[in-house]
Amino acid sequence: MTPKINFKLLDLADCTLLHTWLQQEHIREFWDDGDRTIQEVINHYMPLPDNCKRFIFSIDSLAVGYIQSYIIAEDDIGIDFFIGNLNFLGKGYAAIILKKFIDAYCSNKTVIVDPAIDNQRAIHIYQKLGFCKLSEFEQNGVIYQFMSRRI
């Protein structure tokens, strides 16, 4: 049976769950903005409007993770995401979630992602969805890989 995936705009009520996910080791490994308190998460993720749209995604009505999109240029949009619910890791959901999000929110755009080069799981998922490596860049001692896909 195909899972039912939904995207809901992040609101203040979601920040407690987002805070919990952001403290998990598997998230901090590649996504660590330094937000350790609930107030830091609220201050970081709730200042709206800006050029970033933030969502909690669910699978079969259970909150599973976070995804955001942001405008880079007129026809370019960046996305970042993570699965926060440990029960959904390593089960093949990431590609399904990303494809559904891209189809719903990134039509007629070039989608840009920038995983750390040692995040091979993410790179594999992006390649599976047709993303191609453009270049690499270094920031704060970490090397990232620019990848893109034209929708």
Secondary structure, 3 states (H helix, E strand, C coil): CCCCEEEEECCHHHHHHHHHHHCCHHHHCCCCCCCCCHHHHHHHHCCCCCCEEEEEEEECCEEEEEEEEEEEECCEEEEEEEECCHHHCCCCHHHHHHHHHHHHHCCCCEEEECCECCCHHHHHHHHHCCCEEEEEEEECCEEEEEEEEEC
